[in-house]
Amino acid sequence: MSREELAARQAALLDSLLTGAAAPAGFDPSRLRVEADVLRAKRRRLVAYLRPDLPDSLGERYRPLFDAYAAENPKTTSIRAREYADAFAEWLVSRGELARPRRRWLRR
């Protein structure tokens, strides 16, 4: 197998795990769904750790809203975890799920 073929297979596997795309040939779709759920839960916990205001504000709505966001906006290597958490917060505001944060005064 060439490097290009291997890279294409790896990309298909990541796409399946992160976006819910169809399982690549040779992989069990049910096992990939389990792994995808585990990865999404890990990202959900990390976002809650970085932005505890979000689960505090959303309560029981946090999990389904995060899962919807994660399905639409898979985490890539080009975005850092804190940026991903902030992007989720912006997504919530844009959908009307959270009020726009008030501007804080800075003290010198």
TATA-V691042 format. One record per helix or strand of 3 or more residues. SS is the DSSP state (H for helix, E for strand). FROM is the first residue (numbers start at 1). TO is the last residue. If there is no record, write none. Layout:
BEGIN
ss=SS from=FROM to=TO
ss=SS from=FROM to=TO
END
This chain:
BEGIN
ss=H from=3 to=19
ss=H from=29 to=50
ss=H from=52 to=58
ss=H from=61 to=72
ss=H from=81 to=94
END
